Amino acid sequence: METPLTPLLLLPGMMCDARLFTPQVNRFSAERAVQVACLTRHNRVEQMAQAVLASAPERFALAGLSMGGIVAMEVVRQAPQRVAGLALLDTNPLAEDARVQASRGPQMKTAAAGGLLDMLVERVFPNYLAAGAEQEAMLATCFAMAETLGAGVFIRQSQALMHRPDQTDTLRRFTVPTLILCGDEDRLCPVSRHTLMKELMPHARLHIIPGAGHLTTLEKPTDTNDAMAQWLEAL
């Protein structure tokens, strides 16, 4: 009897759900158990990580994009022995920059007052995708996810990001197979954040995808899946 492959646990970004990982679920679920965690119920990264661990397999490969990557690092901090491999996609290991933190209060007020979707369409979604990308379908997916999740989730996740811990020491200590991946046009979590993570984790593989922005899983699914497949093979 063959030993089952390591389960894959995916952590979505802010105001995203399983639709963010549709190409990855389609690619990998035929060979291994694939689970997409829910990160909508808590307003602290530490609590999100605890909830992930409570519903996760005993040992698993962990991949997170953006806020999902931030939660993935906290999962590693809390329970490194349970993580067989780590993939950090378009994310940031640092505590929140003070200027970004200051902008979240007005955004949360706008969301609470009923202006969430207009704000996202006008100010947030335009920063997600690479210039010249086929954007209409991907932006429609972003809008649909945000509409489903709503203002309460936006506020809780904003609070979590505002108060997130710095994870540089966590990454220095973690030595399992690791993939660090980002789009070369990611304006929210730029390449410099990923080269920093590579410096903290010399054993990791750094993969930068040309012509992709912040949502590599949707913008360049084949490139992302190929990099993830190589990472999973090393587990």
C-alpha positions as CSV (number, residue, x, y, z in Angstrom):
1,M,0.0,0.0,0.0
2,E,1.4,3.4,-1.0
3,T,2.0,6.0,1.7
4,P,-0.4,9.0,1.1
5,L,1.3,12.2,0.0
6,T,1.6,15.0,2.5
7,P,-1.7,17.0,2.7
8,L,-1.6,20.6,1.3
9,L,-3.1,23.4,3.4
10,L,-3.7,26.7,1.6
11,L,-4.2,30.0,3.4
12,P,-5.9,32.8,1.4
13,G,-5.2,36.5,1.4
14,M,-7.2,39.3,2.8
15,M,-10.8,39.3,1.5
16,C,-10.2,36.1,-0.4
17,D,-11.5,32.6,-0.1
18,A,-10.9,29.3,-1.8
19,R,-11.5,30.9,-5.2
20,L,-8.0,32.4,-4.9
21,F,-6.6,28.9,-5.2
22,T,-8.9,27.4,-7.8
23,P,-6.0,26.5,-10.2
24,Q,-4.0,25.0,-7.3
25,V,-6.9,22.9,-6.0
26,N,-7.5,21.7,-9.5
27,R,-3.9,20.8,-10.0
28,F,-3.0,19.1,-6.7
29,S,-6.3,17.6,-5.4
30,A,-6.0,14.6,-7.7
31,E,-2.8,13.4,-6.0
32,R,-3.2,14.6,-2.3
33,A,-5.6,16.0,0.2
34,V,-6.0,19.7,-0.3
35,Q,-7.7,22.0,2.2
36,V,-8.3,25.8,2.1
37,A,-8.5,27.3,5.6
38,C,-11.0,30.0,6.7
39,L,-9.3,33.1,8.0
40,T,-12.4,35.2,8.5
41,R,-13.5,34.8,12.2
42,H,-10.7,36.4,14.2
43,N,-9.0,39.8,14.4
44,R,-5.6,38.7,15.5
45,V,-3.0,36.7,13.4
46,E,-2.2,34.6,16.5
47,Q,-5.9,33.5,16.8
48,M,-6.1,32.8,13.1
49,A,-3.1,30.5,13.3
50,Q,-4.6,28.7,16.3
51,A,-7.8,28.1,14.4
52,V,-5.8,26.8,11.4
53,L,-3.9,24.4,13.6
54,A,-7.1,23.2,15.3
55,S,-8.6,22.0,11.9
56,A,-5.4,21.0,10.1
57,P,-4.0,17.5,9.6
58,E,-1.4,16.4,12.1
59,R,1.4,17.2,9.6
60,F,1.0,19.1,6.4
61,A,2.5,21.3,3.7
62,L,1.5,24.9,4.2
63,A,1.2,27.6,1.5
64,G,-0.2,31.1,2.1
65,L,-0.6,34.1,-0.1
66,S,-0.3,37.7,1.2
67,M,-2.2,37.7,4.6
68,G,-2.3,34.0,4.2
69,G,1.5,33.9,4.2
70,I,1.5,36.1,7.3
71,V,-0.7,33.6,9.1
72,A,1.4,30.7,7.7
73,M,4.5,32.2,9.4
74,E,2.6,32.4,12.7
75,V,1.5,28.8,12.3
76,V,5.2,27.9,11.9
77,R,6.0,30.0,15.0
78,Q,3.4,28.2,17.1
79,A,3.8,24.6,15.8
80,P,6.9,24.2,13.6
81,Q,7.0,20.4,14.1
82,R,3.6,20.1,12.2
83,V,4.7,21.9,9.0
84,A,6.5,19.6,6.5
85,G,7.0,22.3,4.0
86,L,6.3,26.0,3.7
87,A,5.4,28.2,0.6
88,L,5.3,31.9,1.1
89,L,3.6,33.6,-1.8
90,D,3.5,37.4,-2.3
91,T,3.7,38.2,1.4
92,N,5.7,40.1,4.0
93,P,7.5,38.9,7.1
94,L,7.7,42.3,8.8
95,A,5.3,44.0,11.2
96,E,3.0,46.5,9.6
97,D,4.6,49.8,8.3
98,A,3.3,52.8,10.4
99,R,2.0,54.6,7.3
100,V,0.0,51.6,6.1
101,Q,-1.2,51.0,9.7
102,A,-2.5,54.6,9.8
103,S,-4.5,54.2,6.6
104,R,-6.5,51.2,8.0
105,G,-8.6,53.3,10.4
106,P,-10.3,55.3,7.6
107,Q,-10.7,52.2,5.5
108,M,-12.4,50.4,8.3
109,K,-14.7,53.4,8.9
110,T,-15.6,53.4,5.2
111,A,-16.3,49.7,5.2
112,A,-18.5,50.0,8.3
113,A,-20.5,52.8,6.7
114,G,-21.4,50.6,3.7
115,G,-18.6,51.8,1.3
116,L,-16.5,48.6,1.2
117,L,-17.0,47.4,-2.3
118,D,-16.6,50.9,-3.9
119,M,-13.5,51.5,-1.9
120,L,-12.0,48.2,-2.9
121,V,-12.8,48.7,-6.6
122,E,-11.4,52.3,-6.6
123,R,-8.4,52.1,-4.3
124,V,-7.4,48.5,-3.6
125,F,-8.1,46.1,-6.5
126,P,-6.1,48.3,-9.1
127,N,-3.0,47.4,-7.1
128,Y,-3.5,43.7,-7.2
129,L,-2.7,42.8,-10.8
130,A,0.3,43.4,-13.2
131,A,0.0,46.1,-15.8
132,G,-1.4,44.8,-19.1
133,A,-2.8,41.6,-17.5
134,E,-6.1,40.2,-18.6
135,Q,-7.8,41.7,-15.7
136,E,-11.5,41.6,-16.2
137,A,-12.1,38.0,-15.1
138,M,-9.7,38.2,-12.1
139,L,-11.1,41.5,-10.9
140,A,-14.6,40.0,-11.1
141,T,-13.4,37.1,-8.9
142,C,-11.9,39.6,-6.4
143,F,-15.2,41.5,-6.3
144,A,-17.2,38.3,-5.8
145,M,-15.0,37.1,-3.0
146,A,-15.2,40.5,-1.2
147,E,-19.0,40.7,-1.7
148,T,-19.4,37.3,-0.1
149,L,-17.1,38.0,2.8
150,G,-18.4,41.5,3.6
151,A,-17.4,44.4,5.8
152,G,-17.2,42.5,9.1
153,V,-14.4,40.3,7.7
154,F,-12.6,43.3,6.2
155,I,-12.6,45.0,9.6
156,R,-11.4,41.9,11.5
157,Q,-8.7,41.2,8.9
158,S,-7.5,44.8,8.9
159,Q,-7.2,44.7,12.7
160,A,-5.2,41.5,12.4
161,L,-2.8,42.9,9.9
162,M,-2.3,46.2,11.9
163,H,-1.1,44.3,14.9
164,R,0.7,41.4,13.3
165,P,4.1,40.4,14.8
166,D,7.4,40.5,13.0
167,Q,8.4,37.0,11.9
168,T,12.0,37.4,10.9
169,D,13.3,35.3,13.8
170,T,10.6,32.6,13.0
171,L,12.0,32.3,9.5
172,R,15.6,32.2,10.6
173,R,14.9,29.1,12.7
174,F,12.8,27.2,10.2
175,T,14.7,24.8,7.9
176,V,12.2,22.6,6.1
177,P,11.7,22.8,2.3
178,T,10.6,26.3,1.6
179,L,9.4,28.1,-1.6
180,I,9.4,31.9,-1.7
181,L,7.4,33.1,-4.7
182,C,6.2,36.5,-6.0
183,G,5.3,38.4,-9.1
184,D,7.9,40.8,-10.3
185,E,5.2,43.5,-10.5
186,D,3.8,43.0,-7.0
187,R,3.2,46.5,-5.7
188,L,1.8,45.4,-2.3
189,C,4.5,42.9,-1.3
190,P,7.4,43.8,-3.6
191,V,10.3,41.6,-4.6
192,S,12.5,43.2,-1.9
193,R,10.4,41.6,0.8
194,H,11.0,38.2,-0.8
195,T,14.7,38.6,-1.2
196,L,14.7,39.5,2.5
197,M,13.0,36.2,3.3
198,K,15.5,34.4,1.1
199,E,18.3,36.0,3.1
200,L,16.6,34.8,6.3
201,M,16.2,31.3,4.9
202,P,19.2,30.4,2.8
203,H,17.9,26.9,2.1
204,A,14.7,28.3,0.5
205,R,14.1,28.5,-3.3
206,L,13.2,32.0,-4.5
207,H,11.0,32.1,-7.6
208,I,10.0,35.4,-9.2
209,I,7.4,35.2,-11.9
210,P,7.7,37.8,-14.7
211,G,4.6,39.7,-15.7
212,A,2.7,38.9,-12.5
213,G,1.4,41.2,-9.7
214,H,0.1,40.3,-6.2
215,L,-2.2,37.5,-7.2
216,T,0.2,35.0,-8.8
217,T,-2.1,32.0,-8.1
218,L,-4.7,33.5,-10.5
219,E,-2.5,35.7,-12.8
220,K,0.1,33.0,-13.6
221,P,-1.4,29.7,-12.5
222,T,0.8,27.4,-14.6
223,D,4.0,29.1,-13.4
224,T,2.8,29.1,-9.8
225,N,1.7,25.5,-10.0
226,D,5.0,24.3,-11.5
227,A,7.0,26.0,-8.8
228,M,4.7,24.5,-6.1
229,A,4.9,21.1,-7.6
230,Q,8.7,21.2,-7.5
231,W,8.5,22.3,-3.8
232,L,6.0,19.5,-2.9
233,E,8.3,16.9,-4.6
234,A,11.0,17.8,-2.1
235,L,8.9,16.9,1.0
